[in-house]
Amino acid sequence: MRHLFHPLDRYVFREFWKIFVATALGFPLLAIAIDLTDNLSKYLGRNLPAGQIALAYLYWIPDSMFMVLPAAVLFATVFAIGSFTRNSEVMAAKASGISFYRLVAPIFVGALAITGFALVLGEVSPVTNARRNAILQEDQHAVAGADRFNFAFAASEGRVYNVQALNVKQQRMDHLQIERKGQGPAYPTYLLTARTATWDSTRHHWTLHYGELHLLRDSQPGVVVSFDSLRDRRLTEAPLDLTSASRSPDEMRYAELRRFISAFQRSGGDANELKVELALKIAIPVTCLIIAIFGAPLATSTQRGGAAYGIGISLATTILFLMLIQVTKAIGGGGVIPPYLAAWLPNALFGAAGLVLLARTRT
């Protein structure tokens, strides 16, 4: 521990961290100012108090910060190492027997810690996004048009749902039929019908009303059981999970999005684009470490160009990376390449380039 956190490590980490914090907070605040300018009249038209609007944008910070963390790491890496290079501190460290790799090790440790923070932020932002949407009354407009009629849904364990009408806003199904094919007397085929079904958003389960359960046994007489209300523990899909339109991945955590993809595929939808978004929930945080490996050797070339050159390198790299993500998302969503490969391809390319640059850096 003494060798890892000596005064030089603390100095390098402190310079990196100051720039990172300023960038990671500055970009989201700029995005908030732009979004508020565009949408303030709409929110005031909904008679929302100024305090609620401010609280909604406070809830938006985790989501806006999640996407800019890799750019913030890149800016901090380029400017910190560029400053060390211009002030001959890198040369002084090498003259003291400290290699370039050892000098920038605290930056890599910081990038690794930011990767962990980004993973946590990716799980927090769907919750804060939901609260923001509730405050801004976005959910009232998003739910409209999400109803579905006369459809079949292939669920787990060989179960098939046939639904005449699904009303997402009222969280209700009309004329539901559930069929499960059996495998002998111990696991019989059954057919369950219900006039209506209502979703309990607090306990996350459906309650079926006014129906019958038909047990169909191969060599024995069938059994019919009528009920006023019944709870099927296998019917766990939420109303939005049963719609044909996909929910925004920003509104779901990793596990929720994975379950939604499974349900969406069973309903006959093409989930390639959603699979890319699922993989990006892990790939984008890992980018924080990849981009530090890429930016560290690149920053040593800013000695003559100064701060303007460092800004140019950082912006150009950020734009290139974001463009590459959009291109691979489109390719993966279209099924040209596997969706998970599409999500990780930018990291693979920048990681390989970073290792090459790092290997060629004079230590």
Buried (B, 14 or more C-beta within 10 A) or exposed (E): EEEEEEEBBEEBBEBBBEBBEBBBBEBBEEBBEEEBEEEEEEBEEEEBEEEBBEBBBBBBBBBBBBBBBBBBBBBBBBBBBBBBBBEEBBEEBBEEEBEBEBBBBBBBBBBBBBBEBBBEBBBBBBEBBBBBBEBBBBBEEBBEEBBBEEBEBEBEEEBBBBBEBBBBEEBBBBBBBBBBEBEEEEEBBBBBBBEBBBBEEEEEBBBBBBBBBBBBBEEEEEEEEEEEEBEBEEBBBBBBBBBBEBBEBBBBBBEBBBBBBBBBBBBEBEBBBBBBBBBBBBBBBBBBBBBBBBBBBBBBBBBEBEEEBBBEBBEEBBEEBBEBBEEBBEBBBEEEEBBBBBBBBBBEBBBEBBBEBBEEBEE
